[in-house]
C-alpha cells in the first residue's frame, strides 16, 4: 500500500499534514501536488481540509508518458536526517530554540542546529516521523524542465517518481500554462503544479521521451 504521508504538508495549516477522505476518495497534498486513491476505510474525513474534490482543474491529461529517470548525481544525503529519512524531536530544545537561563534570550539549539529535529537513530526509543526530504535524499537542483515550457520542483518529482506504474502528462487538458499537470499510477492519480515565474538558473532539462508509449 502506498504511504500517503510522504505527499502531505510539513505544517498543519489547513489540516494538510495528514491524509483525509472526501466522498469516494482519500487525498494527500502539500499544496503543490495532490494524489488521490480510492477511499481508505482507515482514513477519516477531517474538519478544516480544503474542498479538494471541487478543484477547478480537470483530473485528466492529454498525452501520458513515463517520467524520465532523475539522475542520481543531482541528489545528496539529507543533512537533517543523515540520509535516514526519519527524524525525532530534539530533546535539548523547543522547536529548534533554547532560552538562556540567565537573560532569557533565545538562540538556535546547538544540538540540532536550530532545526528542532535530529536523526531518528540518535534516539531509537522515541517515536519518529518522516523527514522533510524524501527517503533520505535532497536535490541539488531546484527544478526540472519536462518540456513545453513547464518546469517542476525537483523534490516533488522525486516523490511521485516512486509511484508504481507512473505515467505523466506534461500538458494539462485545458492547455493553460498555470494549470497543474495530471499523472496516473497503479491505484490512483494526481496533480502537480508547475513552477511559476522566472525559471531558476540551476534548472535541468529532462524532456519526456515523445517516442515512449
C-alpha positions, -999 to +999 in steps of 0.1 A: +000+000+000+013+035-009+024+056+020+003+087+016+020+107+043+050+115+021+027+137+000+014+157+030+025+191+042+051+196+068+029+221+086-006+216+099-021+246+081-055+237+065-051+202+081-028+191+052-003+173+075-023+141+072-042+123+045-080+128+046-111+114+028-138+131+009-165+112-009-152+083-028-115+092-025-087+096+000-064+125-006-029+136+004-015+170-005+011+196+004-004+224-016+019+219-046+009+184-055-021+162-046-027+125-051-059+106-046-067+069-043-100+050-037-113+058-003-095+040+025-115+029+055-088+039+080-086+075+068-115+096+080-129+129+068-114+158+088-126+193+097-106+222+081-095+204+050-100+223+016-128+213-007-102+195-029-129+174-045-141+206-062-109+218-078-113+239-109-087+218-127-097+186-145-083+153-133-072+144-168-043+150-191-036+148-229-006+125-235+007+102-209+043+090-209+068+076-184+086+102-163+123+105-172+147+090-147+160+116-123+199+113-123+214+102-090+240+129-094+215+157-085+207+143-051+226+141-018+221+125+016+199+148+036+219+166+064+188+169+086+182+131+090+217+120+079+202+101+050+179+080+072+146+096+061+133+096+097+137+121+125+127+126+161+121+158+181+154+172+195+155+165+233+175+196+240+152+224+227+118+236+219+113+236+181+149+245+175+154+273+200+168+274+235+165+301+262+194+315+281+188+307+318+204+340+328+190+366+304+161+348+288+174+355+252+166+328+226+191+313+203+194+283+179+199+249+196+234+237+190+224+200+192+201+203+162+214+235+145+180+251+151+161+225+131+141+211+161+148+175+150+177+151+149+182+118+131+160+090+144+189+067+151+201+090+178+171+082+199+157+049+187+133+045+215+114+077+206+086+079+181+099+090+147+084+110+119+092+113+082+119+139+074+111+168+051+133+152+024+123+121+006+138+087+016+169+105+030+176+124-003+175+161-012+181+176-046+210+198-056+189+213-084+158+233-076+137+225-107+134+202-137+120+212-171+100+184-187+093+203-220+066+225-234+078+254-212+068+236-180+091+233-150+085+214-117+101+213-083+127+185-082+118+172-048+081+169-058+091+149-090+113+127-068+083+118-046+059+109-075+087+091-094+085+063-068+048+056-075+041+023-093+033+024-130+036+062-131+025+079-164+028+117-167+010+142-189+032+174-191+005+194-209-028+199-190-061+192-207-071+229-207-037+239-222-033+267-196+003+274-185-008+278-149-028+246-147-014+215-130-002+185-149-020+153-144-004+119-137-017+084-132-003+054-114-013+019-103-042+025-079-046+063-082-039+096-098-026+131-090-020+167-100+013+187-097+016+224-101+043+238-124+067+264-111+055+300-119+077+330-127+113+330-137+130+296-143+158+290-118+193+291-133+201+257-119+172+241-137+180+208-155+163+197-187+148+162-188+124+162-217+098+135-217+105+110-244+080+116-271+087+082-286+077+064-254+042+050-255 
